Amino acid sequence: DDGRDFSCAIRILRDLQVASVRLLTNNPDKVDALVEGGVHVVERIPHMVSVPALAKDYLNTKSARMGHFLGHGSKQDDLFNVIGLDERY
């Protein structure tokens, strides 16, 4: 599991008086951490990359175990569209 702590990023955003962000990530934990830290995430923008065949199992594991939003033939292909947070990010 991802053991990163996003509290430092939240403090930096607060110090800079950043109230809202458009977040470039496939990681739902990053969105949750910022929202819980009081930063309004206006939009989650997915990473759109081509995936070498050797990396597909790794990315599928990230999707299955950690909930990362990925495409590449998975059931979450539709999440590669830029969506607002009114829907599940």
N, C-alpha and C positions, 0 to 999 in steps of 0.2 A: 504494500500500500504506500501511497504517497504521504510522506511524513512532513511535508513542507508546511510552514506556518506563514500565513499571509498578513499577519498583524503589522509587520514593518511597512508593507506597501500601503496598508490602510492608514497608518500614522502619517506617512509621507503625503498621501492624497489629502488628508485633513490639514496638515501643515501648509500645503499649497492652496488650501481652500477650494479643492476640487469636489464638487457636490455630486457630479454624475459623470459616467464614463460610457464609452462604447468599448466593449471588451473583446479582444481578439484571442479566442481560446476554444478548445474542444472539451475543457475540463469543467464539469459542473461544480466541483468543489471550489474553484476560484470564484465563480459567480456567487455561490452561497456565502463564502467568506466575506466578500465585499459587501453584499447586501446585509449580512448580519453585523458587519462593522459600520453600517450607516452610510455606505456609498451607494447611490442609486445607479444601478446598471440599466442604462437605457436600452442597450442592444448587445446581444452576443453575436459576434461575427466569427464563423468557423474558419479554421485553417483549411484551405483547399490545396492539397498537394497530391502529386502522383505518388503511388506507393510501389516500390520494387516488390517483386514476388516474395523475396525473403523476409520482408517486414510485415506481411499481411497477418501472419499468426500473432506476432507481437501486438499489432494494433487491434486485432480481434480480442485478444486477452485484455487489453486496456478497456475496451468497450464492455466486455462481459463482466470483468471483476471490479472495475472502477467507475463504470458508468460514463466513460468518455463518449462524446458525440462524434461518431465517425460515419463514414459512408463506405465506399469501396466494396459494395456488394452486401453489406450488412442490412439488417432490418431497419437501420436508422438512416438510410440514404436521404430520406426527406428532410432530415435535420441539417443537411448541408445548405439548405436555403437560409438566408438571413431572416430571422424571425424576431419579433419583439418579445419581451418577457411577459406579455399577457398570457402567452402560451408557455408550456414547459420549455425552458431553455435547454 
